[in-house]
Amino acid sequence: MEKTSSTELLRVIKFTLFSISAGVIEFASFALMYNALHIVYWISYLVALILSIIWNFTLNRRYTFRSAANVPIAMLKVFGFYCVFTPVTTFGGNYLEVTLGMNGNLVTLINMALNLITEYLFFKYVVFRNNIDTNYLAKK
């Protein structure tokens, strides 16, 4: 395996592991609000998603993409992604849970899987596109 392929494989593994940790935060906070506090699906999902976005962005910017990109600009790009992703998954998830009667926990897991795939591609090809491996960790 050439260096570029192994570097990219390591990047995918890191992203996946950090995303799993963000997923744990998302699912735990969702479960607390939805199951224990009986807060409606869309509010529980939205709050949990925001918590996981902040966690995931911070870790992946620093360690996965090792980017020195301007944080406000990078966050603005992520905000743009979630301006599309969040309404689609919030309303879509609410439809699946309320109208079709799917379990809210299952709907959230489906949304999390969609988020993992689309967010990685967006981070790599849009947010950090020209700033991968530019921070001090990458230069060590």
Summary of the structure (lengths in Angstrom):
residues: 140
radius of gyration: 16.2
end to end distance: 22.6
largest distance: 53.1
contacts: 418
relative contact order: 0.15
helix: 82%
strand: 0%
